[in-house]
Amino acid sequence: MAAPEVLWRHTLLDGSVAHCVLAPARPVNFVVWYLNDVVQGVREFEDVEEAREWATTTLRQKNSHARGRSPSVGSVLGGDPRSSRA
């Protein structure tokens, strides 16, 4: 298994920090996103490049819309921490 990789990190206007980590593993790769080091969601991918693409486009785009306002924990990254798939 390769080492986890931080794909992006943003500091929001209210000082909160959102970041996304890719944990490559076989047969499933995980993308995990956080707000202030609390898991906000997890998504599984069979292909590591698909995981990286999703996290750096779709998920990052969702996060960029929340960067200009004071976020709530559940709304920043569009994920439900109880869900294993976004």
N, C-alpha and C positions, 0 to 999 in steps of 0.2 A: 504494500500500500504506500502510495506517495504521501508526502507531508501535506497537511491542510494548507490552503492558499487563501489569503485575504484578497478578495476581488475588488472591493471598494470600501471606503469609509467616508462618512460625511458628518460634519458637525452642524447641527441645526441652529437656527437663530436663538433658541432658548437654552443652548448649551448641551442639549441631548446629543448623543453620538449614535449613529446608525452604521452598521457594517454588515458585510456579507462574506461568508467563508464557503469555499468549495472543499469538501472532504472526499477526495477520490478514493474509491475502494472497488473491489470486484465482488460480485457482479453489479453492484449498485453504487452510484456516486450520489453524494448528498450536497445540496446547497442549503445552508442554514443562514437565516438573517436575524439580526439582533437590534435591539434598541436599548442603550445603556447596559449592555452585556446581559440582557434578558432575551431569551429565544422568543422570536415573534412568529417563526414558521420554519418549516422544513419541506423540501421537495426532493424527490428521488428521480434520478435519471440513469438509464442504462449507459448512455454515451457521455463521456466526460466533456467532450467539446460542445455537445448540446447543452449540458449543464452550465458551462462557462458562458455560452452565448445567451442563454435565458437570463442568467444572473446579471450580466453586464449590459443587457438591453432592456428587456421587459421589466425586471425587478428594479433596476437602477432608475428607469424612467418613472415608475410609480413613486419611488422615493424622492426624485427630483421635484415632483409636484408638491410634496409636503415640506420641502426645505424652507420655504418662505414664510411659514406660519408656525405657531406653537402647536406641536402635534400632541395627539393623545396616543397612548401606547398602542392601542388596537388599530389606529388608522395610518400610522406612518408608512408601513411597508405593505399594507394590504394583506396581511396574513392573520390567521387565527392560530395561536400557539398550540391549540389542541388538535390541529389538523396536521396530518403527515404529508399531505399533498396540497399544493396551492392551486 
